[in-house]
């Protein structure tokens, strides 16, 4: 029986690397996985790319929604990166793929933003996913990191602003809840 999966984690928990490894595992077994991401992710156009350098071509979720059931049915699995940026109707479509086409859909993304608010896609995945798994990472203090902190070039934590600002290690870090509440990004890194 196919299932809808939501694998979430804070920044730096290897969500994208995990998505690419799952796609490769399907390939290695003679299966075909369809990799997708929302178009709002403009960092690498038409590519899912991890921080460690792994990458693979992908389609956009918006294009997936326009595909026929027959075309989607050619795939053994659908893997969605940056799923937090999906809309409610996207997640509803993923349930269609799982329930009607009997193809597993594995979504990777953040649970919450830098203010600890749910993203729309994450909210509906938490509501409708059959399997919910946390991918772990750690805060600078060594405790489990569940919060995403956005910071300025000067290393000051940002508490307000647009929910979506694309970035990586240059603008975000993962913190435990205690250090997120305190606005403590940790000791300065020595070069």
N, C-alpha and C positions, 0 to 999 in steps of 0.2 A: 504494500500500500504506500503510495507516494505521500510525502509530508511537506509542509511549509516550515522551514527552519529560520530562526533568527539567531544569528551568532553576533553578539554585540561585545564591545569592549571600549575602554578609554583610548585616547590617542596613544599610539605606540604599542598596542597589544597584538600587532601582526595580523590584523583582520585581512588586509589585502593580500599579504603573503599567503595566508591560509586559504583564501579564495583561489588564488592561482595554483596552489598545491593541489587543492581538490579538483580543479579543472584538469591538471596534469594527470592525476590519478585516474580520472575517467579516460583520458586519452591513452594512457598506458595499458588499459584493459580493453582497448578497441572500441570504446564508447565515445560519444560526442557530447560535450558540454557547451552550452551557449552562455557566454559571458556578457554581462550588460552592466551599465551604470547610468544614472540620471544625467541628462545633458547639462545640468547646472554645474557639474564638475568639469571645469574647463582647463584644469591643470595639464592634462595630457590628452589631447583630442583623439578620440577613437581608440584609446589604450587604457588598460588597467595596469597601473605601475605601483609597485611597492617601494618603500623607502630603501630597502636593501638591494634594489635594482632589478628584481624580477618583473617581467612585463609580458602582456599578451594583448592582442587586438580584441576589441569588444564592439558591441553595438550599444545604442542608447536605449534606455527603458522606453522612451517615447516611441522608438521604432518597433520595439517588441510588442507594444500595445496594438500596433497596426498590422502585425503579422497574422496570417491566417492560422487556424488551428492545425491545418495540414502541415504548414511550414514549421511551426513550433514542434509538432509531433515527430519531426525528424531527429530531435535531440533527446538524449537520455537524461539530461539534467539542465536546469537553468540556474546560473549563479549570478547574483546581483551584488555588486560592490557599492558602497556609499548609499545603502538603502535608507538611511535616515532622511535623505533628500527626496524620497518618493512621496507621492500624494496618496490619499486614501484610495482613490480609484485605481492606482497602480497596484496597491496591496490587494484590492479586490480582484484584480486581474490575475495576480499570482495565485489566489485561491482557486480561480477557474482553471489555471494550468494544472494545479495539484489535483483538484477534485474531479474535473471533467476529462482532462487529458492523461491523468495519472502519471505526471512527470514531477519529480521532486524539484522544489525551488528552494535554494539556499541563499539567504540574504545575510550580508555582512554590513555592519554599520555601528555608528555611535548610538547610545541610548539617549543621552542628554547633551545639551549644548554647554557652553562655557558658563552659563548662569544656572545650570542644573535643571533646565526645563526640557521636557520631552520635545523631540522633533516630531513632525506629523507622521512621517513614515515609521518611525520607531514606535510611536503610540499605537498605530494600527497593527504593527507586527506583534507587539506585546499582547494585544487583544486577540489576535487571530492565529498566530503561529502555533503549530502543533508541538514544536520543540523549540525551547528557548535556552541558549547556552551562553555563558559569559566567557570571553577570552580574557585572561588575566594579564595584568602588567603591574608594575610597582611604582610607588612614589619615590622621590629622592630619599626619603627616610627609611625605605625598605618595607613599609606597610603596603597592603593592596591599594592600588590606585583605581578609583571609580569615577573620578571627576576630571573634566577637561578644563584647563585654564588657558585663557588667551592672555597674551602679554604684549607690551610695547617693545620697541627696539631697545629701550633703556632697561628692560627687565622688570617693568611694573605691571602687576596684574590688572587686567581690564574687567570691570564689573558690569558695564552696560554697553549697548550698541546693537548693531544688526545681528540677527541670529546666525546668518550664514556669511562668513568671510573665509574664503579658501586660504589654506595655508598648511604648513607642516611644522617641522621642528623649529622653524624661524618665528612662529607665532603662537604655538600651542605646546602645552606639556600636560602630562597626566599627574594628578595629585590625589592623595588620600583626602577624604572628606574634611578631616581636621585641618590640614594645611590649605585646602581650598577655602574653607571658612575664614582662616586667618590671613589669606592672601600671601602665604609664604611659599615662594617658588624655590626655596632651598639655597644652599651656598652657591656663590658664583663659581662657574666652571673656570678652572685654570687652563691656560693654553700652553 
